[in-house]
Amino acid sequence: MDILVLLEDGPERAPPGTLAPTTAPGDHAGPLAHVNSVAPATPFEGAPREVVTLYGTPDAESLAYALAAAVEGQRAGGDHVGAIRHLGVYAGRGAVGDAAWRDERTGQLLTEDLEIPAARLHETALRLLGDTGSSIRAMVAGLLMPDWPEGVRRAINFSFTPAGARPALAGVGSDVDFLDSIREADGNLFEGD
């Protein structure tokens, strides 16, 4: 998954620091986050990019909960080619939104309502924290750094593969990490010569 995490001041929400639901399902507390998938610009780019917008002051648990919504949103949205999802993520309600895609045969725009229970997000968030807790905490620290230039949106881009989806969780990726892995692989290729 390719994910862009944005930090914004925004709707009032439950206090950070807990994955347990802090509001009753009927409460209208503001969202913890929004998760949107953005269609690739070209057909060669592959899957849509997930954009996770966190509101207020994040912590590792709130980021993991929002990332869980991105992971579960992809699963709930099915395998529709080019499906775009929009989800509001709430502490006590889970994630609520929809998915839209074009039917490959007819070209018709199809939509589906999505609702991911808070219990499932909680479970997935705990698994993400167990698998990549240090990376998630590093992202939160990066988002909260006090020396961001004024007027610049606080954003961190990373890629990972959720456990059970494809290969094991890869953690935070970057161009530098990619180049390092290529250099290391290149060196390993020629060691026996």
N, C-alpha and C positions, 0 to 999 in steps of 0.2 A: 504494500500500500504506500502510495506517495501522499504525504499529509503536510499541509501548511497549517501551523497553529498561530492564530492571531490573538492578541490580548487587547481588550477594549474595556473602557468604562461602559457600564450599561445597566440593564435592568436590575433592580434590587433582587437579590437572591439569598438563598440560605447561606449561613456562614460556612467558610471553608473548614476543612479538617475532619470531615466525616463522610464516609460513603453510605452510611445508613440513611434511609429516607428521613428528612427533617420536616416534611410537610405532608399533610394528608392528601390522598389522591385528588380530592375535589378542590384543594386550595389553588389559588391563582397567583402563587409566588412567581416571580420572574424566572426566566430560564438560567441555568448554570452556564449553558453554552448553546450554540447552534452548530450543526454539522451539515454542510452542503457539499455535494459532489459537483465538480466542474468538468464539463466535457472536454476531452482532448482537442487541441486545435487542429490536429491532423489525424487521419486514421492510423498512422504509423506510431502514434504515441501510446497506444494501448488503452489501459483502463482509465476511468476518470480519476482526477485528483480529489482528495477529500480536503475540505477547508473546515477546520475546527476553530470557531470563534469563542473564546472564553470571556466571561464577564466578571468584573471585580478583581479581587486579589486571588490569584490561583495558588494552589498547593498541589503536591503530587497526587493526592487522592482525587481532587476535582478534575485534574488533567486526565488521569487514568479513566475516570468515569466518562468523560467526553470522548476519549479515544475508544472506549468500549462501545459507545454509540456509533462511532464510525465503523468499527469492525462488525458489530451486529447489524448495522444498517445495510452493509453490503450483503450479508447473509440473508436478511429478511427481504431485501429487494430482488432476490432471485438472480438468475443468470441471464437476464435480459441484456442484450448487447447495447451498450451506450446508455444504460439506465442512469438517470440523474436523480439524486435523493436530496430532500430538504427535511431536516429533523430539528425540532426544538428539544433540548435535553433538560429535564427537570429532576430535582432530587427525589421527590416522592412519587412522581408519576412515570418516570422512565423517559423514553424518547417517543415523540409523536410527530408525524409528518406524512410525506408521500414520496412516491417514486414515479417517474415518467420516462417513457422510452417510445421509440418508433417501431412498429411491427415491421419486420424485415420483408415480409411478403406484400403487405398492402400499403405500407408507408403511413398508416394511421397512427396518430398519437394515442398511446394508452397510458392510463394512470392506475395507481394502486395506493390505497391508504396504508401507512405503516404505523405500527404501535409496538414498541419494545418495552416489556415490563421492567420496572426498576430492579426487581430481583435478578433478572438476567444480566442487566448492566452491572449491577453490584458484583456478581460472580465473575464476569469477564474482566472487570476492572481489577479485582483482586488477583486474577491470573496474570494480567498484564503487569501489575506491580511486582508479582513474584518473579516473572520472567525478565522484565526490563526495568525494575524499579530505579536502578542507578541512572539509567538514561532518562527516564521520566523526571527524576529529581534534578538532573542537570539541565533539562529543558526549562523547568520551572525557574531554576536559578538564573538562567539566561534571560528569560522573559522579565524577571524582577530586577535585573541589574539597574542600578540607579543612573548609569552614565549613557543611556540611550540618547542620541541627539534629539533635541526638541523638534516636534513635528513629524518625527519618523514613527511609523506604526511598528509596534513590537510584534515581531513575527519570526518564527523559526520553521524551517523546512526540514523534513526528514522522511526516511523511508524505512519500513519494516514489514515483516511478514508475520501475521498472527499465527501463533502455535495452532497446529491442526489444519491450517489452510493450505499451505504448501510446505516449503522447508521450514526448519525451526526459526524462531524469532531472530532476526539479524541485528536488531538494535538501531541506534542512530547511524545514519549513513551520510557521507558527504563526498564531494568530488575529491578531496584530499585522501579520504579513506579508500575510495575507489582506485585512485592512482597508486596509492601505497600497495594495495592488494595486487594490482597489475604488475608493479615493479617486483614484488616478492615472487609472484608466479613466474615472471620472466626469468628471474634469477634461478629459480628452482628448475626451470626447463634446461638451463645450460650448465648446471652443476656437474652432471655426469660426463660432459664432453672433455 
